[in-house]
Amino acid sequence: MSSGVDSRERVRAYIENVKLVLLQLRERTLPPECVRLLELVQCYVADAEYYLEQGDIFTALACIAYAEGLLDALRYLGITEFRWRSLTELLRRPRVLVAGTFDLLHPGHLHLLRRAYELGEVHVIVARDVVVEKVKGRRPIVPEEQRLEVIRAIRYVATARLGSTRDMLEPVLEVRPDIILLGPDQCVDEEWLRRELRGRGLEVQVLRLEQRYQDYPLCSTSSIIREVLRRYGGARAPE
């Protein structure tokens, strides 16, 4: 490897390559005996990310190389098929911006962040308490700093920050994304957003998830609140 910064970026891209393949395989039906193998791959990925964070580039590289080898073995045996991305492609991944309240985190939120991660490097703007109250007529259940901390811990997210109380586009201009991914229920007009950003010197591709994630029964904050009220309304909630 060459310079320290360049080596770190290359190993991080190597890790992202494996994570993207894991994401592909997660959505496929694989033989039961492969489940444990994929769990092992995920452990190697976690180790690689840990050592890279600690500045131990070579141990991180060794861990992710083991992970890649296990996945290649599955492909070699004909159990599954996938595509490794080129280093150039990975080092130039577009910046993808996602914004939202992320109040009571649920599978719908994770689905949105996974889709954003498939498109590129994910940057999240978490709505401020006062802005949510103004838009939705109620304050979030979870305070903004706590919501931000949870979002930062999600493995698909590169960076996360609080939004602005003055101008919703202010943090967008700071991130300068290549893509903005909207959720299916977000009340933002795509053409208006493109036009406003273009007027401020930023050309952005605006995409929207077409359908809500419905693989589980409680995939919205409102449905979780209704279920809590149904169970504990008028009674003392459990500790």
N, C-alpha and C positions, 0 to 999 in steps of 0.2 A: 504494500500500500504506500501511497505517497505522503502528502501532508496530513497532520492530525485532523484538521477540520474535514478535509476531503474523505479520509478514511471513515470518520464517524458518519458522514452523510451516506457513504456507500453501504456501510453495515446497516444503517437505519432503513435504507431502501431494500436491502436484502430481507430484513425482517418484515417490511411491509408486503413484499412479494409473497411470503409464506402466509401472512395473515389474510391476504386477499384470496388465496387458494382455499384456505380453511373456510372462508366465508362462502365460497362457491359450493364446497362440499357439504356445508351445513344444511343447504337447501335441497340436498339429494338424499334419496333412500339408499343407504349402503348396508352391506351385510353386518349383522350384529357383532361379528368378530372384529370389525374395523373400528368400532366405537372406542374401544380401549386404546387402539393405536392413535386415533385422532386426539384423544385426551393426552396421550404422551407427547404428541406434536405440540399441543397447546402449552404443556409444561415447559418444553424446550423454548418456545416462543417467549413465555413469561420470564424464563431465566435469561434469555438473550437481552430482553428489554431492561431487566434489572442491571445486568453487568454493563450494558451500554450507558445507562444512567449513572453508574458509578465510575465511568471513564475507563473501564476494562474492555477495550475494543476487541482484543484477541479472544478472550473467553466468550464474549458475546457472539463473535463470528463462529466459534466452535459450536456453540449451542444451536445457532440457527442453521448451521450446516447439517447437524444431526436431524433437525426437523425437516429440512428439505429432502434429505436422503430417505426418510420414512415415507414422505409423500410420493417421491419418485418411485419407490418400491410398489406402492399401490397402483400407480399408473403402469409400471412395467408388467405387473401381474394381470393387467387387464381388468382390474376391479373398478376403476373409474378413470375419467379423462379430464384434463384441465390444461390451461395454458399459463406458462410462466411469462411474466411481463419482462421486457428488456430493461436493463439498468437505466438507459436514457429515458425511457418512458416513465420509470418510477421516480427518477430525480426531477422530472418536470411535471409531476402530478399537479393538476390545477387546484387552486384554493377554493373550497366549497364552503359557503356560509349558510348556516341554519340559525333561525331565530325563533324564540318561543318563550312561554312561561315556564314550562317544565315543573309544574306545581307538585302533583302527586305522580311520580314517575311510574310509567306503565309500559307494556310491550309496544304500544303504538309509538311512543317516543323512541324506543330502541330501534324499531323498524325504520323510522325516519333517519336516524343517525347512521344505521347500517347502509342504507341506500346512499346517503351522502358520502360515506367512506368508500363505497364502490366507485364513486365518481372522482374522488380526489382527497386532498388533505382537509380535514373537517375543522372549521372554526365556528364556535357557537356564541350567539348573543343571548343572554338571559334577561328577560324583561324585568324592569324595576317594579317594585311593589306599587308605587303611586301610579305608574302607567297602566298596570293591569287593572287597578281599581277604576281608573278613568274609562278604560275600554270595556271592561266586563261588568262594572257596577259592584264589584266586590274585591276585597284584598285577597291575595293568595293565602292559602292555608299555611304554606311553608315560606318563611322569610327569604328574601332575595339572596342573602349571603349563603344560606344553607342550600338553596337550590343550585347556586353556582358551584358550591363545593362538591355536590353530588355529580353534576354534569362533568366537572373536571376529572372525576375518577373513572369515567366511562372510557374503555379502551379505544373506541373509535374516534375520540375527540383529541385533536392536537392542541387547541387552545380554547379557552372560554373566558368571556368577560361580561360584565353587566352592561345593559343598554344605557341609553341617554334619557334623561328626564326632560330634555329640551327639544331634541331633534332625533327622530328615529333613524335617520340616515347617517348621523354622525359616526357611530361605530362602524357602519358599513364602509365608509370612506377610509377609516383607519385600517380595517382589515384588507381592503381592496381585493375582494374575491374575483375569481374568474366566473364562478357559478353561484347563484343563490337557489337553494332548494326549498320550496314552500311545502308545508303540510297540506293535506286535502281540505282541511277546514279553516285554514288561515284566511282572514278577511283582508287580503291584499290583492289589488288588481295588478296582474303581471305587466301589462302595457304601461300603466301609470308608473310602476316601479322602474322599468327600463328607461322611460322618458325622463324621470326625475334624476336618476343617476347619470344618464347621458348629459343632462344639463349641467351636472357638476364635474364633468370630465371623466366619467367612469363608464366604460362599456362592459356590461355584464350579461351573461346568459341566465335568464330566469326560467327555472323549471318548477313543476308542481307534481307531487305524487297524486295520481288520479283517484285512488281508492283508499279508504280507511283500512287500517289493519284490524282484522276481526277474527284472528285465530283463537283468541281467548275472550271470555265474557266481559272482563273489566278492562277495556282498552281505551278508556277516556277518563279524565278527571271527574267529570260529572257523574259517570256511572259508578265510580268508586264512592263518591260522596253519597249518592242515593243508596247504595248498598249499606254503607255505614249507618245512615239514618234509619234504614229499614230494620237493621239488626238491633241498633242501640238507641233509637229515637225514644225519648222519654225515660230512658233508663241510664244508669251510670255506666259509662264506657269502661271496658277492662283496662287495667294498667298495662 
